[in-house]
């Protein structure tokens, strides 16, 4: 898919999205269970029919256990045609080294895993792989998008002009419970660039975040700095974290961290990209 196609815009209209999906034809939707991929999976299935849409969740240590469980629940609730496929990005040194291209190698691994499934669709006639990328995603450091586009994946939400707000508004209009689901990027995004991504690191992050969610915190990140965890929550939840300090600290210590810190700047999705962009001189 060309760069021009990636940047195509419409107006966030549901009918435009349905037309885009009909034009593209049979799909394999990369289904992470987040608001974007869930919306795309549901609308594509409603528009084309389940026989034309296979929703696939990539299972790896970088996917939080709660997210996998929710993918399975959503697939059952919405009667999606659903499959799971294991990806092996962690075994790729280009990924685990965790430099600025980690996301590229992650998406390359995803597309390599989805390609055989897509080729077998429609009795061998094949299907197109679709990702739930929206217009807002194009402004961040997302090399994975280029890896996907290079391998023939399409971004129907972008082509139909959908921003994150459009996705959430239409999801709410359609009665989808994912309309206000907090963003949940892969667990490797909690690890600063330059710190290797390992199975143990991902498990520590997953366990710490699961412990905090069990305490009722919905929107959060646990950033991994060796034996130190840096907790990010929305600014309005900072006082609550302090008030429940003992419980919060215990949950994170239980995940294996020696030190527990709270980021007073609050939750900022993708903020680890700031250091990478500063080092490259982007935006300076």
Buried (B, 14 or more C-beta within 10 A) or exposed (E): BEEEEBEBEBEBBBEBBBBBBEEBEBBBBBBBBBBBBBBBBBBBBBBBEBEBBBBBBBBBBBBBEBBBEBBBEBBEEBEBBBBEBEBEBBEBEBBBBBEBBBBBBBBBBBBBBBBEBBEBBBEEEBBBBBBBBBBBBBEEBBBBBBBBBEBEBBBBBBBBBBBBEBBBBBBEEBEBBBBEBBEBBBBBBBBBBEEEBBEEBBBBBBBBBBBBBEBEBEBBBBBBBEEEBBBBBBEEBBEBBEEBEEBBBEBBBEBBBEEBEBBEEBBEBBBBBEEBBEEEEEEE
